[in-house]
Amino acid sequence: MDSNFSFLRDQFPTIYDHASQAEGLVFSNPRASCFYTRFVLEQMVCWLYKNDPYLQPPRDNSLGALIHEQTFKDNLKPGLFGKIRTIHKVGNNAAHHTSPISERDSLHLIEELFHLTYWLVRYYGQNGRKLGDIRFDRQKIPPAAPPAPKQLQDLEKRLSQSDALRQLAEAKQRQTEAELAAARAERDALLAQNRTIADRHDYNEADTRRYLIDVLLQEAGWDTKAANVTEFELQGMPIQKPGDTGRGFADYVLWGDDGKPLALVEAKRSSKSPRDGQHQAKLYADCLEKDYNQRPVIFYSNGYETYLWDDLAYPPRPVLGFLRKTELERLIFRRSHRKRLRDTAINEDIVGRPYQKEAIRRITETFEEKCARKSLLVMATGTGKTRTAIALVELLKSANWVNRVLFLADRNALLKQAYRAFQRHLPSVTVLDLTRSKDVTGANVIFSTYQTMLNAIDRMDAEGRIFGVGYFDLVIVDEAHRSIYQKYGEIFDYFDALLVGLTATPRSEIDRDTYRIFQLPQGVPTFAYELNDAVRDGYLVPPKGVTVPFKFLRTGVKYSELTPQEQLDYEEKFRDEETGELPREINAAALNQWLFNIDTVDQAVELLMQRGLKVNSGDRLGKTIIFARNHRHAQCICDRFNSNYPHYKGHFAKIIDSHDKYAQSLLDDFSEVNKEPILAVSVDMLDTGVDVPEVVNLVFFKPVFSRVKFNQMIGRGTRLCQDLFGSGNHKTEFLVFDLCGNFEYFEQDIDETSQKIPESLTSRLVKHRLELATRLAPAKQSATPRAREQSSTYKVDRAGDLYTSLLDALHQHIATMPRDNFLVRRRLPQVETFSQRQRWNNLSQEDAATIADSLAGLPNGLPNEDPLAKEFDLLCVKLQLAILKADRSYERLRDKVRDILGQLETKPDIPMIKGQLDFIRELQDESWWTGATPSMVEGIRVRVRDLVKFIDRQKQQIVITDFVDEMGEVQIADIPTHQTGFSREHESPESGGLYP
C-alpha cells in the first residue's frame, strides 16, 4: 500500500523509512507510533542543523533545546512550530509516562509529521517547488501488526542515546569559514528556487490549535475520541435570519455514566479571547438542559485561557484546566443535595467558644449568602485556629459542600500538629500527610507543605494529572501571610476550590497581597478575634515584658572601654595579620552572629534562672524558649548552660532546630509537661505554630525586624494552662525577656512595606539583563573606538553585539519554558508571545514590565549552571549598568570584579586559569579601566565566568571572647503587641452581619 510519505523516498530515504514505520503503527500500536514520530522529528531536526548553515546549534544539544533555538524557529513557516512542540510533547509522554496513548494521538501526530516533512521537501528538496499540493490521506494508513518487543526496545535505545544530537556541535565546529560560506550560498540558492512558486499547501493550523484543548482534556482523564464528545449536534438555537434551522454544534460535550451531559466546552481560536464564546456556550447549555433535563457546567477556552461557568451557582471564573468526570459529577450532585449552611449545626464537641462559632458562621455566610469562594480568618495565636478549621471542615462535609480538603502549612512541625489535631477531633475522615506518602487514594484531608504540593501538581498517572484543578473542594492555608502568597500564591490560583486563610497577623500595608488574594476590601477580613479580645474574655494570658539592656548587645564592643587585659585579648583576636590594622570597635550586629561573648551569655542565663517564672512550688524553672540568632549561637548558649549547671547532666537545655534530623522528637519531649528538656533553645523552628501551654518564659536573644514574626513569637506563651503552679493556681501571665531592644523597636511606627521575599538569582539576572538591554537599545548600533580596538581580544566588542546577545539570552530564557508546568501555563499567552525572537527587537516599556513582573521568575528549560558563574554574570551586568548610568556604585562593583580576578591570579596551576593568566593580569592594571565600556565588561564576563568556581569560598571566622559585659537596670516594660487585624468592635459594615 502506498504511504503518505512516499514523496520523501527519493531525497530523504532514511526519514522516509522511519516515517512509514510510524505510519504503519498508528492503529495497531499508538504508543509505538508516537515513539517513531518523535524519532523522525529528531532525525529531521538533526538533518536541518547539519545542512543549513543559517541554524546555530545551542550549547545544549537536547531535542528540546534545538527546536527552541531562535534561528531554528525563525526558519520555520508560520504555524509549524506548534506541530513540532506537539510531536515533542506527546512523543515524550509515550516514551516516559504510563498515561494511555490513543489512536487519536498517534493519528494526530502522524498527520502533523506529514505537514512537517512536506515543508522539508518543499523548501529543501531539489525541485521542491514542483512538489505540488499533496493531501494527507487516512486511507493510506495500513492496519499493520504490532512490532515485536525487541523492535520497541531498539527504538527506546535510539531515543535515549541521541548520538546524532551530540554530534551536531562537533560537526559545526569542524566546518571552515569557506565551507560555511559555500553552504550558505547553496542553501540560499535552493530556497530562492523553491520559493519562486507560492506554497499553497494547507498546513492545517486550526487543527493544531484545537489539539491544545484536547491535551488539557486528556490530562483531566477525558477521551476526546469517544462517541458524541466532539462536534455534538444540538437543536433549539436561536433563529437569527430566515432559513436558519436552529442547529448548532458544541465543540465538546463531556458525558456522565448516566448518559447526561456534565459539561460542554466552547473552543475559540487562540487569537481570540475565550470570552467571545461565553454567550454561545450558554445557548448550547440551554439546548442540552432542555433535551436532557440537566444543566451542564460551561467551559470556554482558546487553549491558553479557560473559563468555568457554573451559572446556577457562581459567575464565570478563570481555571487552569478542565475537571475530571468525578469532579463534575460531585459539582452537579451538590446542586440538589447540599444543605443550607445556616441550618447546619456546628459540632460543639470540636469548638465550643462563642468566637469560634461566630468565625465559622461568618465563613459559611460568605460562601452561601454572598456566593464568594474565599474567606480570611484572623485569630490571635492560641485562640484555636486549627480547631475552628476542623469544625468548619466537619460542617461543610456534613452539608455536602466539600469532599476533599487540602491543608497547607509552611513547615513540617505545623503540618504534623494540624494532622494530629484532625485525627483527634475528626476521626471520621481519612487523613494523609503528602510529605510522607504519595498514595492519596481514599484520603479526604491531605496535609502538605507548600513546596511539596508545588512539586506534586505536575505529577501524572495512567489517567492524567493526579492533582487536577478540581481535585480539592476546599483549600485551607495555615499561618497565611504575605510572604506565603508571594512565594506560593500560584498554588491557590491553580486549584479551583473554596479558599480559607488562617492567620494571626494580617497587616494593612499598601502593597500587601493578602486581602487582594481573598478578594476582600483592604483591612477587612471575613472575621477577626485578636489578642486583646482573647485576654479580655479570659481565653489567653497576657505577656509581661522584661527589658534587659546588655551594653555589648546594644552598642557593640569598643576597644577603648576594655580593661588592659581584655585589650590584649582583643588585639590578638581582631588585628589584621597582613596590614596590622586594629578595628576601634566591633559593631553590635556582630554579636551572636560570629562573635560570641561568654560573659554576656552567662549573665543572660543566670538572669533567666533567677527571675524566670518557676513551677513545682518554685523549685524548677517553668518551660522556657530562648530565641537564638543562629545555630552557632544556640550551641554557645547550651554549652554555657551546661558549664554553669552541670548537675542537670545535659538534659535540661536542648537545641531544637533544623540541624538535628530528630528535632521533632525533641519538640515532642518539650511539649510534655514533666519531660525534659525544660529549656528549648530555638533557631526559627519554635517561632510560629507550636503549642506548648506550659511555656511561661520567652527570651528574645536576637533582634526581630518583622512585626508579623514578633507577634507570632509572643504567641508561644499566650495559651492558658490550668493548675500549672499548683491546684487551683493557674497560669495568668508569662514573661518575655528582651535582650536586644525589640520592645523599643516595635514601639516605633515601623514601615514594613519594603520587606519582600528574596528573588531567585535567575530572576534577578533576567531583570538586570532586561534593564541593560532597554538602556542599550537606542544606541545599539554605535561602537566606541576603544571597543573596536579590543575586537581581537574580546568576544563581544560592540554595543550592538552586546544588545543582540542580551536579547538572545533573554529570549532563550522564555522560549525554553516548559509549557506543561502549571506555573508556566498560567502565563502561556505571554510566554508564547515572547518566544518569538523577532518580538524582542522593539520592546516597549509595557513589554519590559510584563517580562520582569510575570515571566522572569518562571521555571525554564535551560541547562543548570554553576550558581557562582551566574553570580558573576549578575555582578558584571550591575557593573555594565553602573557604567551606562554613571552611577557611584561603579567603583565598588569594579573593585569586586578586580578582587575576583586577583584571587584567580593566585591559582596559576589550574589549566583553565593558566590559559587566561595574561588576560587576568592585564585587567589588574588601573589604566585598563579608564573609559571602560559595557562591551568590554561583557568580554570579561564571557572569559571569566567559568573560572570563578575555582575561588575558595571565604567564611567568617567564629570568635569567642570573654569580656566583662555590663547589664543595665532590668525593668518591667509594656510589650508593643499591636492589633493584628480588626476586632469585633471595629469591623467594617462591609463585612456583613451574622445569620439572624
Helices and strands as residue ranges (DSSP letters): G 6-8, H 13-24, H 30-51, H 63-68, H 70-75, H 80-96, H 103-124, G 128-130, G 138-140, H 149-161, H 163-174, H 177-194, H 205-219, E 230-235, E 247-255, E 261-267, G 274-277, H 278-292, E 297-301, E 306-309, E 317-319, H 325-337, G 341-343, H 354-368, E 374-379, H 385-398, E 405-409, H 412-425, E 431-433, E 445-449, H 450-456, E 460-461, E 464-465, E 474-477, H 482-494, E 498-503, H 514-517, E 527-529, H 531-537, E 543-547, H 551-555, E 557-558, G 559-561, H 564-574, E 585-586, G 588-590, E 595-597, H 598-611, E 614-615, E 620-621, E 623-627, H 631-644, G 646-648, E 653-656, H 663-671, E 679-682, E 695-700, H 707-714, G 715-717, E 734-738, H 742-747, H 761-776, G 777-779, H 785-789, G 790-792, H 799-815, H 822-825, H 828-834, G 837-840, H 845-850, I 851-855, H 867-885, H 890-905, H 911-914, H 917-923, G 926-929, H 934-944, G 948-950, E 959-961, E 971-973, G 984-986, G 989-991
